Amino acid sequence: MSEFVLEQQDVEAKRQQKPTERIRRLVWRMCLATLILMAIGSATRVMNAGLACPDWPLCYGELVPTKQMNFQVFLEWFHRLDASLIGVSAIALVGLSWWHRQALPKWVPWASTFALFLIVLQGVLGGLTVTELLRFDIVTAHLGMALLFFTTLLIIGTALMPYQGTGTVGKLPSLGLTASVLVYLQSLLGALVGSRWALHQCFGISQLCTVMYSHIVGVVPPTVATLAVVIVSWRTPALHPALRRLANMAGGLLVVQILLGVATFRLHLQVEPLTVSHQAVGAAMLGTLVVFTVLALRDWATNRDVTPDSSFLKVIEK
């Protein structure tokens, strides 16, 4: 009798795991697509292709502007195509989450709905960047919203990962959160520098130098916070291997990002692949820190007696 009960429980557990795995795979694919989308968006900006399609949401009034197609038009058109596919995926994520809500943690449908809300806002901002002729504040908000959407997906995907913490993280959750917020703010500063072409203007006619130097000086806080994550992770005994690997990855991306930033500055943004890589690596660094923070929070909650109603940390342990 006891064996039968155990078999039934095992079958039920496997049945509930299937929707979770399906949604987790979808979320990770969306994360990758969003990272690619941001890289393409950066390439569109540095190649002056932001208005290559003068109308929105179509391009020259067509789904595929074959007659007007050139490299710049292709960049802008493909950027919109990737964004559209992500939007459809977000709708599918919401549908799956609510359909399988009985087999999922209670927060998943609401988190997926929030992600859909963000991608809708992102689409609106994307349209405004064209209709408002690349107004710098809208362009900056466009990237900021993309990073926020990317972060939301990473939180969902990481929270659904199978993970058993060791309970030894100490202050690493707060350090990871601090580093994530600082890297996000620095990314917004970088977007402002790019959208206002501050580097070109400062070198050319000595204007907007304050904006450019704010981004340069702003490197210090996220660098210190990220290094703190790496060093404390090294010094923490019995730390989960996944957290140690993520900390090392964040440190490696930090070094690459600084080198790319220096090269971009010295070459005055004349090498487009460097500029695109600078933004892509920054987004990857932010993503790594976000994943680290969520896992560290789950680890911290391992040995804490927290009720589901009083803490998100206990909820994501389900």
Steps between C-alpha positions, in 0.01 A plus 500: 500500500777741592680425172181578306464835679863588427456410132190719478684790660790454257261501203329814630835674554613418146167621361543836672862531385409491131328844484783649708765362265309615193462853633860512617627401156279761335623769740868420437444513123335839544798616708739409220277665238480816713878514538534469120230765457692748713820432304315557172348818644849623586620418149202687357594809698874503424432433130256795488222262398246608762287676238581267211133403514326839505163363610380268779405220557547414130810589301427711193142383538593133456573201721816431300631805309677307224534797266662730758706230670862586578719437805355785707141413413572135576633588847193701593261249340666201671498687832124537470460138391689370803298729728176369348603138556584577861160668539323189365710285734399721794134446414562124482676514837202670662258251345702197613552643847131559565394174333734296721470723806390208722833322436717813536607724787230763554726788401585370150180611317524846653870534420440392139215753474735772627754397235231534231414845635865602470532375142184691402653818646821415317307479172341839565840652571636336186231667294565835667871482420402508132209743511692739728811477280732329751440742786777425750280452809275253318800309362647480851169383647475243218824333607414534869170319443676227301742441786213492749315244286821297467547510878141390562541199273825405674333516840217274382734250336743490793225466759365196312839327483553195720738619770589390849696760692766442763388782729849657510451812287512753783483854354533393137128555418519867599835543323362340183189718510707815550731411211201421274332835570824693447575323171144573382536871583840512328341339194241778495780757514668325210173506307473874565856554373419302185159656433642852528822414318675660796842356423501640146372838614745529788799421280369703209351819641553457877131454574330238721835420664324483837280217371799311365713544812207398722500166324877466541494588871189286541708191421647507852197402717388195294864392463557511876170320568570227244853448632351472849271223375797316347731539802239408760400198291862386494524542878171327581556136600268225370339738253283331238707436184240674281536821701879481486491453122258790455718727714806409293303562182390843623862585579615388156226699326595804709859485373383459139251784538762741634739412218225551242406832658859626490541387139170660399600828666848512348371416152221762529225244414652454155500118521133400507549136612679625812208726590246222444711255703528756781123513541452124452762412762345753738160332462659156547674624815173634637331169421774302675467712814122466499520120475763500777277714722189285455692178574669665799159605634374146458811374676449749783141376541613137528544506877241767576154426632305741278134455420385521136269788580773715651789464259564466129814308592299208635267512202778446249619200697182312406 
